């Protein structure tokens, strides 16, 4: 398949193509990150050069990826807290006139009908190329390990050490990054924080939460903590920091 990377804002996209591309994206509760809601509008306004679509020979979008530029000194101690804090650092740094030197890859999506064909790796490669063109010398990512949802009770620090006989990570999304030369830096214990009412969480998960406590939820990488007296569910999602260049 011959693909080309273009900026997402380069043209208008057909609604049916976008519905197909995003039909199996992320779980509903991902939208409950209030810090992301606060900053995502400015992310789209400030950093369109790092919001890319991969299109096929018919000019149909088949994959996409996005990131934000930040300033990072290269040390683990200076990493943003995770995905949400990367957006904060990028936006606030831009507004302060700070010169970024690092691209944080925030996500990649492949059309469900085309998974398993290496398109995710092509998205990451396109984002790395965009970083180089912008003069950013480092590329990092708070990776959301997809297999972690099967082991929500396992600490992320333990999960990230699990590997296959070939030495690559057990998790397929971490492996995709590894095959492009990326290395694990450290866990991002709280990459995102999602909150909502008990009714919100019941709608997002299709579950009932009759008592306060910790619950394993569909697609959750960690347990959901429900406090019925406060009418609140709290979910803190772990990721894994990886460095490409």
Residue pairs with C-beta under 8 A, 6 or more apart in sequence:
1 56
1 57
1 62
1 114
1 117
1 119
2 56
2 57
3 54
3 55
3 56
3 62
3 63
3 119
3 122
4 54
4 55
5 52
5 53
5 54
5 126
5 129
5 130
6 52
6 53
6 55
7 48
7 49
7 51
7 52
7 53
8 48
8 51
8 52
8 53
8 64
8 66
9 48
9 51
10 53
13 53
13 61
17 60
17 61
18 61
20 111
20 112
20 113
21 61
21 62
21 63
21 64
21 109
21 111
22 109
23 112
24 112
25 109
27 204
27 218
27 219
27 220
28 203
28 204
28 205
29 194
29 196
29 201
29 204
29 205
29 217
29 219
29 220
29 235
30 192
30 194
31 37
32 194
32 195
32 196
32 200
32 204
32 235
33 84
33 192
33 193
33 194
34 193
34 195
35 84
35 85
35 87
35 88
35 192
35 193
36 83
36 84
36 87
36 192
39 84
39 87
39 88
39 91
40 87
42 91
42 94
42 95
43 68
43 87
43 90
43 91
44 51
46 90
46 91
46 94
47 67
47 68
47 69
47 90
47 94
49 130
49 134
50 66
50 67
50 68
50 69
50 103
50 127
50 130
50 131
50 134
51 64
51 66
52 64
52 65
52 66
52 123
52 126
52 127
52 130
53 61
53 63
53 64
54 61
54 62
54 63
54 64
54 65
54 119
54 122
54 123
54 126
55 61
55 62
56 62
61 111
62 110
62 111
62 114
62 119
63 108
63 109
63 110
63 111
63 114
63 119
63 120
63 122
63 123
64 108
64 109
64 123
65 105
65 107
65 108
65 109
65 123
65 124
65 126
65 127
66 105
66 106
66 107
66 127
67 103
67 104
67 105
67 106
67 127
67 130
67 131
67 141
68 86
68 87
68 89
68 90
68 91
68 103
68 104
68 106
69 90
69 94
69 100
69 102
69 103
69 104
69 131
69 134
69 136
70 80
70 86
70 89
70 90
70 93
70 100
70 102
70 103
70 104
71 89
71 93
71 98
71 99
71 100
71 101
71 102
72 78
72 79
72 80
72 101
72 102
72 138
72 140
74 138
76 185
76 186
76 241
79 140
79 185
79 186
79 188
79 241
80 86
80 88
80 89
80 104
80 142
81 188
81 190
81 191
82 142
82 188
82 189
82 190
82 191
82 192
82 239
82 241
83 106
83 142
83 144
83 188
83 191
83 192
83 239
84 191
84 192
84 193
86 104
86 106
86 142
87 106
90 100
90 104
93 100
94 100
100 136
101 136
101 137
101 138
102 136
102 137
102 138
102 139
102 140
103 127
103 128
103 130
103 131
103 134
103 136
103 138
103 139
103 140
104 140
104 141
104 142
105 124
105 127
105 139
105 140
105 141
105 244
106 141
106 142
107 144
108 120
108 123
108 124
108 127
110 119
110 120
110 123
111 119
120 173
120 176
121 176
121 179
121 180
124 141
124 176
124 177
124 180
124 244
125 180
127 139
128 139
128 180
128 244
128 245
131 138
131 139
131 245
137 245
138 243
138 245
139 243
139 244
139 245
140 185
140 241
140 242
140 243
140 244
141 177
141 182
141 241
141 242
141 244
142 188
142 191
142 239
142 240
142 241
143 173
143 174
143 177
143 239
143 240
143 241
143 242
144 173
144 191
144 221
144 237
144 239
145 156
145 159
145 160
145 169
145 171
145 173
145 174
145 221
145 239
145 240
146 171
146 172
146 173
147 170
147 171
147 172
147 173
148 154
148 156
148 159
148 171
148 221
148 238
149 218
149 219
149 220
149 221
151 159
152 216
152 217
152 220
152 221
152 222
152 223
153 216
153 223
156 187
156 188
156 189
156 221
156 222
156 238
156 239
156 240
157 187
157 189
159 170
159 171
160 169
160 171
160 174
160 184
160 187
160 240
162 169
162 170
162 171
163 169
163 170
164 170
168 175
168 178
168 179
169 175
169 178
169 184
174 184
174 240
174 242
177 242
177 244
178 242
180 244
181 244
181 245
182 242
182 243
182 244
183 242
183 243
184 240
184 241
184 242
185 241
185 242
185 243
186 240
186 241
187 238
187 239
187 240
187 241
188 238
188 239
188 240
188 241
189 236
189 238
190 236
190 237
190 238
191 237
191 238
191 239
192 236
192 237
192 239
193 234
193 235
193 236
193 237
194 234
194 235
194 236
194 237
195 232
195 233
195 234
195 235
196 204
196 232
196 233
197 231
197 232
197 233
198 209
198 226
198 228
198 231
198 232
198 233
200 233
201 207
201 209
201 217
201 224
201 226
201 233
201 235
202 208
202 209
205 217
205 218
205 224
206 218
207 215
207 217
207 218
209 215
209 224
209 226
209 228
209 233
211 226
211 228
212 226
212 227
212 228
212 229
213 225
213 226
214 223
214 224
214 225
214 226
215 223
215 224
215 225
215 226
216 223
216 224
217 223
217 224
217 235
220 235
220 237
221 237
221 238
222 235
222 236
222 237
222 238
223 235
224 233
224 234
224 235
225 233
225 234
225 235
226 232
226 233
226 234
227 233
227 234
